Amino acid sequence: MIKKICVYCGSSDKVSQRYLDEAYRLGKTLAEKRITLVYGGGKTGLMGSVANGALEHGGKVIGVTPTFFNTKVLVHPQLTRLEVVENMHQRKALMISLADGFIALPGGYGTFDELFEAITWAQIGLHAKPIGLLSVENYFDPLVHLVQHAIQQGFIYDTHRELFIDDADINSLLEKMENYKPPKDLARWVQRNEYCILED
């Protein structure tokens, strides 16, 4: 059962209202389902919207931020809990450890970095938690196509496409995440038998 979801998303305010509204709706939905939101602690952009959606509907929100972002200008002032760490590496690791699953909303480099680290950690067996892409306005379609291209070129195994779920609907995505099962042969790949050509 998923009790905490880590949300990765953009902090820019210069985006379509559609993105901000859907982020708010995700936060609201998590609150209504009594799922705690774990995120980067910011108050701007989609980060602020998803936190507001949860907080304004009685949800719990845990923010995780490095010391250099811990300012009144950047950090949301009404969080249920704020964890302050020394650097970005510790931030990402703590967010992963706190959550039972992950959802990426639209965002930029930071969102992509966090998302792919979560996927990579799943690929090498460091966690088996569900990872979802909420593809608002088809935002993640090019990324999914890139992954498919990498599979076709042999850089990603077919079965590793199953490491993340993409959907444009919040409730549908959450349902898929609740029913998620990791790829069956993942452990075999990690142990480097016939699924991996690397040698020790």
RAZI-V705023 format. One record per helix or strand. SS is the DSSP state (H for helix, E for strand). FROM is the first residue (numbers start at 1). TO is the last residue. If there is no record, write none. Layout:
ss = (SS	SS)
from = (FROM	FROM)
to = (TO	TO)
//
This chain:
ss = (E	H	E	E	H	E	H	E	E	H	E	H	E	H	H	H	E	H	H)
from = (4	17	36	42	45	61	67	75	81	88	101	109	130	136	141	158	165	170	186)
to = (8	32	39	42	55	66	69	75	85	98	104	123	134	138	152	163	167	178	190)
//
